[in-house]
Amino acid sequence: MSDTEITTAAALYSDGHSAATIGRRLGFDPQTVIKGLRSVGVPIRPRPGRTPR
């Protein structure tokens, strides 16, 4: 992901969009989106239905 794509993903994620939704929109796998978000320090929300570790 480019810096611009990560910035866009971070904005969408902070608006409540899921990594899967962002990935579909930007053309990336959800895990790639998560990795990009983590690279800029965005806290990752637990997935719905999963208990946090």
Secondary structure as UniProt FT lines:
FT   HELIX           3..14
FT   TURN            15..16
FT   HELIX           19..26
FT   HELIX           30..39
FT   TURN            40..41
FT   TURN            48..49
//
